[in-house]
Amino acid sequence: MLLDVRTGVVPFAAAASRDYATRQAGDELSVAESSRRAEMQATTDALQDVARGVLAFLDGGSPARK
């Protein structure tokens, strides 16, 4: 995540990763579709975790972790 601020530097860094297991849904035509869905869900979960940390940092608190 990159924060573009014109008045200074935001000294914040975070990393997150998530695992997400799933089964192939009936409407998916291939394992690749199931894999892509799981990848998108894991990415979404990780980005939400990082976003919570950024918000906590900007509010003056320490980043909260799950």
Secondary structure, 3 states (H helix, E strand, C coil): CCCCCCCCCCCCCCCCCCCCCCCCCCCCCCHHHHHHHHHHHHHHHHHHHHHHHHHHHHCCCCCCCC
